[in-house]
Amino acid sequence: MKNLGIYIHIPFCKQKCVYCDFISFPCMENKMESYFECVLKEITKKAEELKNKVNDYSCKELEKYEICNDISNKKIDTIYIGGGTPSIVPAEYIEEIISKIFEKYDVSKDVEITIEVNPGTVDEIKLKKYFEIGINRLSIGLQTTKKELLKMLGRIHSYEDFEKTYQIARNVGFNNINVDLMIGLPNQTIEDVEDSLNKIIDKSPEHISVYSLIVEENTKMYDLIEENIIKLPEEELERKMYWKVKEILEKNGYNHYEISNFAKQNYESKHNLNCWNQHEYVGFGVSAHSYLNKIRYSNINNINQYIENCKNGNSKSNIIIHENQTKEQIMKEYMLIGLRKIDGVMISEFKNKFVDNPVDIYRKELNKLVNEDLIEINEDCIKLTNKGLDLANIVWMEFI
């Protein structure tokens, strides 16, 4: 039996962070009720289509792409609720979503259910509700322990808010918690990074994600940098931060299993690993992405249009096809996302999935990367070198 992931996008937030280019909408509480009604309808309708091949909007529109396959032999092994700030909405909405998924889909007994939480947006009552409805993993967006850096990022919380949220979560019973941190921030020093790491390690979360800041156009931070109001650290300093993170976390028992992710033993994120291993998933809500039957598609980004289409029975207009993959594209993508993992791409697993040997197929690309000391090829593994970790984008470009 194959596994299938589910992603739910909650686009609401209290305040847009200056670096955020995700599809999120502050101060739109008046849209919540309508939005969740539509998400619940989408969950129900998609289950009916996928299980019964109903000749309705998605299947009629997308049957040529063979998206509407029978999922009766697939179990849901991960549910990920992201945003936006999912924890800002009333817990009852989250409960309805989880209940509907369990009602309509075959959910594995050991399913991993994650919700993203921002400090200051949850209390004991809300966290207890999460725990009671089966959510078993929290991902807390801290980013940094430094007050001035939190303010610069436009975060609505303090480090003290994080400490309170974390302790309540532990008291409630959560034993699988991820903490998000960021490096490469304007005015951030290596000492700042070390201080944040040491404070978080003292709390012993099961998982720590550390992301380098990526400045995207159409964000406030992009404008601030263009106007020379703030300045990013030099690339050399940012890489020193990265290696300091790796050194400290590995020294404290965290396994570095993906470029930006570290976990205690057996606490790697199933959701993330499934994505990097090219497993299928279905997304619900505005801008949510899906991957089924070699097709990558998503819902539209406009929340008002998403709701209107849903209410008017025109949900097919919410869907955008991005890619109908050929075997060659699937193999290249498998290499690209597989090389995000520290263990890299297992040659035997590639052959099991595609029959072909990646060393033969990509001999030219791999030889070039080996000669540049960006990857190494062992008996059953193709993976990044230390130099490759610093220059991973160059490696990935060979498979685009």
N, C-alpha and C positions, 0 to 999 in steps of 0.2 A: 504493500500500500504506500502510495506516494504522499508526501506532506505538502501542505499549502499554507502560506502565510496570509494574514490579513493586516492591512494598515488602515487606520482611521485618522483623517485629518481634521483637527479642531483649529480653525483659523483665528479664533478670538484671542485678543491680548489686551492688557491694560494700557501698555505704552510700547511703541515701536522702538527697539534698540537701534542705536545709530549705525550698526554694522549689518543689520538684518535685511536680507533680500528674500526671505521666505514669504509665502503667501499668507499673510496675517493681517488682521484688521482690528485696530484699537477702537474703543468706544462704539461698538456695534451690538450692544447687549439686546437691542430691540429686534435683532435678527435671529437670536439664539433659538427660540421656540420653532420658528419656521425651518431653520437650518436642520435641526435635529429630526424634525418630522421627515424631511427629505432624505437624510442619511439613513434613517430606519427603513424608509420605502426602498431606497437603493439596495440596502443589505438584503431585504426580503426578495425583491425582484431579481437580483443577480443570483440568489440561491435557487430560485425557481428556474431561471434560464439555464444555469450551469447543470443542474440536476436533471431537468426534464427536456432540455432543448426547446423551450417554449418559443414559438415563432413571434416574438415580440420585438420591441425596439432594438435591443442590442443584438439579438441573434439575427433578426432580419437585416439589420444594417451591417453586421460584422460576420455573417456566416461564411462569407468568402474567405475570411481570415482564419476560420476554424477556431474562433475564440470560445464559442459556446459548446465546449466539450463536456462530457459527462464527468462530474467530480464525485460521483458516488463512491469511488474507490480512493478518495483523498481525505486525509485528516488534517484539520487545522492544528499546527504545532506551535505557531506564534501569533500573537495579537499585539500590535504596537499602536498606541494612541499618541500621536505627535501633533505638533503645531507650528506656529502659534503657541499658546499657553493653555494646554488642556485643563490644567488645575484651576483655571480661573472660572470655569463654568460650574454651575451647581452639580453636585455629585449625582443627583437623580438622572441627569442626562447620560452620564457615563454608565450608570447602572442599566438604563434602558438599552444602550448600545451592546453591552456585554450580554445581557439577557437575550437579546434578539439574535446575536451570533450563536449562542449555545442552542437556541431554539431551531435555527435554520440550517446549521452546519454540524458536521461530525467533528467534534472537538476532542483532541487527544487528552488523556487523563493527566499527562505531565506537560500540558501546554504552558508556554511562557507568555505571560500577559504583562506588558510594560506600559506605564504611563509616564509622560514627561511632566515634571513638577517644577515650578519656580518657587523659591523661598518667599514667604510672605503672602502666598495665594492659597494656602491650605491651613487647616487647623486640625485638632484631634478628631473632631466629628467627621470631617471629610476624609481623612486618612483611614479612619476606622471603616467607613463605608467602602472605600477602595478595597481594603483587606477582606471585608465580608463578602464582596461580590466576586472575589477570586483573583483580583490583581495581585501578582506575586513579585513584581519587580518595579522599582522606582528609578527614574533617571532624573536627578536633581541638577538643574542648571545653575551652578555657582559662578563659574568662569574665573574668578579670582577672589582672594581674601582681602585685597587692598581697597580701602574705602574710596580713594581718589580714582582708582582705575574703574571700579564699579560705576561711579558717577560719570566718568568719561564715556563709558560704554552705553550709558542710558539705562542701566539696570535699575529696577524699582526696589531692590532689596539691599540689605546690609549683610555683612558676614554673620552678625548676631542673629539675623532672621534665618540664615541657613542653619546655624547651630541648633536653633529651636526646632526647625522643621525636621532636621535629621534625628534629633533625640526623640521627638514625638513618633516618628516613623519606626524607630527601633522599639519604643515602648508598645506601640500598637501590634508589632509582631513581624514587620518586614525584615527578612534576612537576606535580601538580595537587592542591594542599592548601588547604583552607579552615580558618580559625581563628575560633571563636566567642568573642565578647566580650559583656559585659552593661553597661548603664548604668542609672542610677536606683536604685542599690543604697543601702541604709542606710549612712550615714557616708562615702559616696563623694563625692569632690570632682572638680571639672573638671580639676584638676591630676592626680588619679589616672587619669582617663580619657585625658588627653594622654600621660601616661607609658606607659600600656599600649599605646596606639596607636603611639607612636614606637618602642617596643621590637619590636612585631610588624612594623611596616613595615620595619624594618632587616633582618628575616629574609626579606622579600619573598615572602610567600605569594601564590598566585594569586587567592585569594578571601578576603574577610573579612565575616563576618556580625556585626552589632551589634544586639542585642535589648534593648529596654527591659524591665526587670523587671515582670512582671505577677504580683501576689500573688493566689493562688487559695485559696478555702476548703479546709479539710481538709489544709492543709500546716502544717508546724511554723512557717514564717515568718509565716503568717497569725495563728497563736496568739500569737507573740512581739509582733507589732504590736498586736493587740487588748489585750495585757497591758501595753502601753507599755514593753516591754523594749527594743525597737528602734523606730526611726522612719524612715519614708521621706523622701527629700528633697522639698522643695517642687516643685510641678509646673513652675514657671518655671525652676528650676535644672535639672530633668531635660531640659527642652526646650533649654536652653543647651548641655547635654552633647551632645544629638543634633546640633545645628547645628555644634558644634565637631568632632564626628566627621565629618560631611559635608565640612566645610571642609578638614580635614587629609587625609582619604583622597582626595578629588578632586584636591587639590594634588599628591598623590603618585602620580597616574596610575591611580587606581581609579575605574571607572565606577559611579555610583550607579544601579542598574537596577531596584531594588525597595526599598520603604520601609526594610527592614532589611539589605539586601544590596549589597555592593560587589565588583566584580571587575575584574581586568586584562582587556584586550581578548581576546575569544574564550574567556574562562574563566567565563562565567555558568553557573550550575548548570542543567543540562538538566532534572533532576528537578524543581526548583522551578518553572522556567518552564513545564513541561508542566502542573503543577498549576494555575498561574495562568492558563494558556491553556485550561483545562477539558479536557485530554486524559484519556483513560481509563487506569486502572491497576487492578491486582489486588493485594490485600494478603494476606499469609499470617502466621499466628501469632496468639496471643492479642491481642485488641483491634485488630488490623490492619483498616484501612478499605479499601474498594474502590469504584470508580466505573465501572460498565459499563451500556451501553444505557440511560442516563438514570436509573439506579438507584444510590443511595448506600446501602451496607450495610457491616456490620462483623462481626467475630467478637466473642464475649463477652469480658468483662474478667477473668473468674475462671480463673486458670491451672489449678487443680485440676479444675474442671469441663470446661475445654477438653480436657485430656488424657484424662479419663474418657470423655467423649463420643467422642473419637477412637478410643480402645481398644475401646469397646463397639460400634463401627460405627454410632454415632448422631451423626455429624458435622453433620447438618442442624440439630441443636439448638444448634450453635455460632454460627449465623448470625442476625443482627438486621437487619431492613430499616429504614432510617431515612427514606428518601424515594424516592418514585416521581415523578420530576419531570415537570411539564407544560412546554410550550414557554415559557410566561410565566416559570416558575420558572428554567428554564435561562437565559433571556435576562437576568433580573435577577442571577442568580449570575455570569454572564459579566461583567456590568458591575461587580459588587462586587469580584470577585477581580482583574479586569483593572485596576481603579483602584488596586491595590497597586503596579503597575508604574509606574516614573517616567515612562515614555513613554505610559502610559495605555492607553486603548482606541482602537484604530484603527477608524474608522467604516467603511472599506471592508472590513475583515476581518469586522466584525459583520454587514454586509450580505451578504457571501459565505456566511456561516454560517446566517443567519436570514432573508435576503432583505430584511427590514424595516430601516429607518433608525433607529438609536437616538435621534437628535436629534428625530425625530417621535414615537417611542413614549414617550420620557421627557421630553417638552418641559417639562412642569410642574416635574418634579424638577430638571432641568438648569438651567432658568431661575432657580430658587430658589438653587441652589448657585453659579451664576455671579454672581448679585446679591450673594451673601454672600462673594464672592471666594474660594471654596473650590475651584472648578475653572475651567479655561479650555477653550474649544472653538476649535480651529483648523480649517484646511481639511479635514483627515482625522484629527483626533485630539481625544479628550476626556481631559484629565489633571488631576491635582491641581496647585493653585498652591502656593507656599511656605506660605501660610496653611493650605491644605488638608493639607499634610504634617503640620502640627501638630495638625490637627483631623480626621484621616482617619476616625475612628469616626463622626463626624457625617455625613460623606459616605456612608459605607457603609450607614448606617441607612436612607438613602433607597431602598435596593435590597433590603431585607430584607422 
